[in-house]
Amino acid sequence: FRLLPETKPQPKEEAEEESIWQTLSGYRVALLDRPYFAFIFASILMILVYQQMYSSLSVYLRDVHHVDPQFYGLIMSSSAVTVVLFQFWVTRVIKKYPPFLMMVVATFFYMIGFTMYGFVATIPLFILAMVIVTIGEMVGMPTSNVLAASFAPEEMRARYMAVFGLTWTVPSMIGPWAAGLVFDNYNPNYVWYIGGVLCVVAMLAFYFLHIRLGSKPKFQPAKAD
């Protein structure tokens, strides 16, 4: 807190209090920023798959593969240990590359790791799948936050980051419910196969954004109709 530089822009003059309509209009700007909304959509698909790690995976391993809770704890602990050991090194490496391509890489690791759960059936391979997912997490989480902020003009950064929160709230609302429907009515492995397909769609979206915007996305106001 004492050493990191402040990036919040300083107001040039005392700001007037906004009306509710002005506040809502600010969110409208973020929602009508088409490249940003495309980024939000791709992120929702990616995190929809990622959040299965915290909701559906435990039920799946218990009911389908009869994994004891202590071994599930071991699987999850492997993720934490991987982050502790390698996050700073990974962050230094990924800063050298275009951020949208890093989102493609992160989603690729999610695709491999989560799809593995539909094919493997042993504790060591479950742990390996979790480590692969965690690599994607270490690449994608810091990159996505930087990208979300870089889309916004300085005076609207908070609104853009608030809209970015949809990438977590929407998957939290839909993901467990959708996975439960699959578990109850179809082959439970389909959760992981569908997750792999969603990751492919997200990868294509991130790559398209890389082609369209390059390495430094900028605020693009919506055109008037």
C-alpha positions in Angstrom: 0.0 0.0 0.0 2.8 2.4 0.8 5.1 1.6 -2.1 2.7 1.0 -5.1 2.0 4.1 -7.1 -1.5 5.4 -7.2 -3.1 5.2 -10.7 -6.4 6.9 -9.9 -6.6 10.1 -12.0 -6.7 13.3 -9.9 -9.7 15.5 -10.6 -8.8 18.8 -12.1 -11.6 20.5 -10.3 -14.2 19.7 -7.8 -16.6 17.3 -9.3 -20.3 17.9 -9.3 -22.6 15.3 -7.7 -24.1 13.1 -10.4 -27.8 12.4 -10.7 -29.0 8.8 -10.9 -29.6 9.2 -14.6 -26.0 10.4 -15.2 -24.7 7.4 -13.3 -26.8 5.0 -15.3 -25.8 6.7 -18.5 -22.2 6.0 -17.6 -22.9 2.3 -17.4 -24.6 2.6 -20.8 -21.4 3.8 -22.3 -19.6 0.7 -21.1 -22.3 -1.6 -22.3 -22.4 0.0 -25.7 -18.6 -0.3 -26.1 -18.8 -3.2 -28.5 -15.2 -4.5 -28.3 -15.5 -4.3 -24.5 -18.8 -6.2 -24.5 -17.2 -8.8 -26.8 -14.4 -9.1 -24.2 -17.0 -9.5 -21.4 -18.9 -12.2 -23.4 -15.7 -14.2 -24.0 -14.7 -13.8 -20.3 -18.2 -15.0 -19.2 -17.8 -18.2 -21.3 -14.3 -18.8 -19.9 -15.2 -18.2 -16.3 -18.4 -20.3 -16.7 -16.1 -23.2 -17.2 -13.6 -22.2 -14.6 -16.2 -21.9 -11.8 -17.1 -25.5 -12.2 -14.0 -26.1 -10.2 -15.7 -24.7 -7.1 -19.2 -26.0 -7.6 -19.7 -29.1 -9.8 -16.3 -30.7 -9.5 -16.6 -31.9 -5.9 -20.0 -33.4 -6.6 -18.8 -35.0 -9.8 -15.7 -36.6 -8.2 -17.7 -37.8 -5.2 -20.7 -39.3 -7.1 -19.1 -40.5 -10.3 -15.5 -41.5 -9.2 -16.2 -42.0 -5.4 -13.4 -39.7 -4.4 -13.1 -39.2 -0.6 -13.3 -35.6 0.6 -9.7 -35.8 1.8 -8.5 -36.6 -1.7 -10.6 -33.8 -3.1 -8.9 -31.5 -0.6 -5.6 -32.8 -1.9 -6.6 -32.0 -5.5 -7.6 -28.5 -4.6 -4.4 -28.0 -2.5 -2.4 -28.8 -5.6 -3.9 -25.7 -7.2 -2.9 -23.5 -4.2 0.6 -24.8 -4.1 1.1 -24.2 -7.8 -0.1 -20.6 -7.4 2.2 -19.9 -4.4 5.3 -21.4 -6.2 4.9 -20.0 -9.7 2.5 -17.0 -9.8 5.1 -14.2 -9.6 7.3 -15.9 -12.2 4.4 -16.5 -14.6 3.3 -12.8 -14.2 6.7 -11.6 -15.2 6.7 -13.8 -18.3 3.2 -13.0 -19.6 3.8 -9.2 -19.4 6.0 -9.5 -22.4 3.3 -10.8 -24.7 0.0 -9.3 -26.1 -2.7 -9.6 -23.5 -5.4 -11.1 -25.7 -3.1 -13.8 -26.8 -2.4 -14.6 -23.2 -6.2 -14.9 -22.7 -6.2 -17.4 -25.5 -3.4 -19.3 -23.8 -5.2 -19.2 -20.5 -8.4 -20.5 -22.0 -6.5 -23.2 -23.8 -5.2 -24.6 -20.5 -8.7 -24.4 -19.1 -9.9 -26.4 -22.1 -7.3 -29.1 -21.6 -7.6 -29.3 -17.8 -11.4 -29.4 -17.5 -11.9 -31.7 -20.5 -9.5 -34.2 -18.9 -12.0 -34.7 -16.0 -14.4 -36.3 -18.5 -11.7 -38.8 -19.6 -9.5 -39.7 -16.6 -10.3 -41.7 -13.5 -7.4 -41.7 -11.1 -6.3 -39.3 -8.3 -2.9 -38.5 -9.9 -4.5 -37.6 -13.2 -7.2 -35.5 -11.4 -4.3 -33.6 -9.8 -2.5 -33.2 -13.1 -5.7 -31.8 -14.6 -6.0 -29.3 -11.7 -2.4 -28.2 -12.2 -3.1 -27.5 -15.9 -6.2 -25.5 -15.0 -4.2 -23.6 -12.4 -1.6 -22.6 -15.1 -4.5 -21.1 -17.1 -5.6 -19.3 -13.9 -2.2 -17.8 -13.3 -2.1 -16.6 -16.9 -5.7 -15.4 -17.3 -6.7 -13.8 -14.0 -4.1 -11.0 -13.9 -4.4 -10.4 -17.6 -8.1 -10.1 -17.6 -8.1 -7.4 -14.9 -5.6 -5.4 -16.8 -7.5 -5.7 -20.0 -10.8 -4.6 -18.4 -9.2 -1.5 -17.0 -7.3 -0.7 -20.2 -10.6 -0.5 -22.2 -11.9 2.4 -20.1 -11.3 6.1 -20.3 -9.7 7.2 -17.0 -12.8 8.9 -15.6 -14.9 5.8 -16.2 -12.6 3.1 -15.0 -14.8 2.3 -12.0 -17.9 1.8 -14.2 -16.0 -0.4 -16.6 -14.7 -2.5 -13.7 -18.2 -2.8 -12.3 -19.4 -4.1 -15.6 -16.5 -6.5 -15.6 -18.0 -8.0 -12.5 -20.6 -9.5 -14.7 -18.0 -12.0 -15.8 -18.2 -13.6 -12.3 -21.8 -13.0 -11.3 -23.4 -14.4 -14.5 -21.4 -17.7 -14.4 -22.1 -18.0 -10.7 -25.8 -17.7 -11.4 -25.9 -20.0 -14.4 -23.0 -22.5 -14.0 -24.1 -24.7 -11.0 -27.7 -24.8 -12.3 -26.7 -25.8 -15.8 -24.3 -28.4 -14.5 -27.0 -29.8 -12.2 -29.3 -30.2 -15.1 -26.6 -32.2 -17.0 -25.8 -34.3 -13.9 -29.5 -35.2 -13.4 -30.5 -35.9 -17.0 -27.4 -36.9 -19.0 -24.0 -38.4 -18.8 -22.1 -36.3 -16.1 -19.0 -36.3 -18.3 -20.9 -34.0 -20.7 -20.3 -31.1 -18.2 -16.6 -31.3 -19.1 -17.1 -31.9 -22.8 -19.4 -28.9 -23.0 -16.9 -26.9 -21.0 -14.2 -27.7 -23.6 -16.5 -26.5 -26.4 -17.2 -23.2 -24.5 -13.5 -22.7 -24.1 -12.9 -23.1 -27.8 -15.5 -20.4 -28.5 -13.9 -18.1 -25.9 -10.5 -18.7 -27.4 -11.8 -17.7 -30.9 -13.3 -14.6 -29.4 -10.1 -13.5 -27.6 -8.1 -14.2 -30.8 -10.5 -12.1 -32.9 -10.1 -9.3 -30.4 -6.4 -9.6 -30.7 -6.6 -9.3 -34.5 -9.0 -6.4 -34.1 -7.5 -4.4 -31.3 -3.9 -5.5 -31.0 -2.0 -5.4 -27.7 -3.5 -2.1 -26.3 -7.3 -1.9 -26.4 -8.6 1.7 -26.3 -11.9 3.2 -25.4 -14.2 3.2 -28.5 -17.4 5.2 -28.0 -20.5 3.9 -29.6 -21.4 5.5 -32.9 -24.6 7.5 -33.0 -27.5 5.9 -34.9 
